[in-house]
Amino acid sequence: MGLKELEYVKDAFESNWIAPVGPHIDTFEKELSKISFDYNVAALSSGTASIHLALILLGVQQNDDILCSTFTFSATVNPIKYLNANPIFIDSEKDTWNMCPDLLELAIKKGISRNKKPKAIIVVHLYGMPAKINKIISIANTYNIPVIEDAAEALGSKYLDKPLGTFGEFGVYSFNGNKIITTSGGGALISSDKIMIDKSKYLATQARDDKPYYEHSNIGYNYRLSNICAAIGLGQLAMLNQRIEQKRRINSFYKSRLSSISEISFLSEEKNSFSNFWLTTILLDHATINREKLRLHLDKNNIESRPLWKPMHLQPIFKDCKSYLNGVSEDLFERGLCIPSGTNMKKEELDRVSQTIKESM
Ligand SMILES: *Cc1c(COP(=O)(O)O)cnc(C)c1O
């Protein structure tokens, strides 16, 4: 937490707005809009809820096919299943580790040739790194398929100076406790389409019709952000730029200390891309044995690290889903490690992590 959060929360208490409605939510949405290309914003209870509502608003129904990055966290995919639609997983390319545009196009063509055009695309910007979003949007436009950008890990990241989350029909942010800024738990759905965002707010508040009594013509959800959480978010938003600077400094620090080691490589920004470097990740030149050896060595030294996301097509729960694969995400999972990237880390701690990694090579 920074310095302002408690002030805003106190404010919320004193004004007695302890509800999923209130002035802090409105202000939070306005502030978030300012850094999101003036897009319309709905503050919601989680990133997962935001993806769920985006799919509903795109008219996704049972048995529809949804093309989705395989290299991600399960929260990207679960809402597809909430709607009894079919996730079809698309593997990564090597430059950004995100959705491969070539495989995406192949999957679209295959779908169309089987008379089943995919209903939507969910592209993820993992670890804050922009996907090849211009290519993906241009393919999606060619076939007229809407795109949801899962930018849960990529708040503040940009492509060609434009914030991630503003390229597709919908953008999704998360303010879960582990993200670059947090409301303890929360998320946001953004879009250039005001009608859609208004509808998302209606669905997020139990789909209550505009009547003096309680009348419902739709199934609704309890997905709104609480005013208290929004108050925390206001304080956090004020620190976002500082956080991004810190994350980028941590990434540069590790790169400067470890780039000379031939067994280790790093993920780098492409031309025109700006990453918030939410987590710093490394790739080892040998597979699992090597990665696990390093992880255990770090663990023995009281340093937590984690393998990269396990691809969705390898998850037991999604084993029956279709996928378009090229081996990239499986390779990343076997060789990759997230290393400590907390913005509260001191230089001595970053030094110690680097030193401990070096020792184990
Ligand atoms: C965290 C995360 C989500 C889900 O966000 P919640 O707010 O935790 O529901 C979705 N996708 C990705 C890639 C995430 O990292």
PDBQT file of the ligand as one rigid body, heavy atoms in Angstrom, charges set to zero:
ROOT
HETATM    1  C1  LIG A 401      -5.186 -12.629 -12.463  1.00  0.00    +0.000 C 
HETATM    2  C2  LIG A 401      -5.557 -12.996 -13.836  1.00  0.00    +0.000 A 
HETATM    3  C3  LIG A 401      -6.893 -13.116 -14.226  1.00  0.00    +0.000 A 
HETATM    4  C4  LIG A 401      -8.051 -13.064 -13.263  1.00  0.00    +0.000 C 
HETATM    5  O1  LIG A 401      -8.169 -11.948 -12.523  1.00  0.00    +0.000 OA
HETATM    6  P1  LIG A 401      -8.907 -12.026 -11.082  1.00  0.00    +0.000 P 
HETATM    7  O2  LIG A 401      -9.095 -10.589 -10.742  1.00  0.00    +0.000 OA
HETATM    8  O3  LIG A 401      -7.975 -12.734 -10.163  1.00  0.00    +0.000 OA
HETATM    9  O4  LIG A 401     -10.191 -12.751 -11.275  1.00  0.00    +0.000 OA
HETATM   10  C5  LIG A 401      -7.177 -13.393 -15.546  1.00  0.00    +0.000 A 
HETATM   11  N1  LIG A 401      -6.203 -13.566 -16.446  1.00  0.00    +0.000 NA
HETATM   12  C6  LIG A 401      -4.908 -13.480 -16.107  1.00  0.00    +0.000 A 
HETATM   13  C7  LIG A 401      -3.880 -13.658 -17.171  1.00  0.00    +0.000 C 
HETATM   14  C8  LIG A 401      -4.541 -13.213 -14.791  1.00  0.00    +0.000 A 
HETATM   15  O5  LIG A 401      -3.242 -13.165 -14.455  1.00  0.00    +0.000 OA
ENDROOT
TORSDOF 0
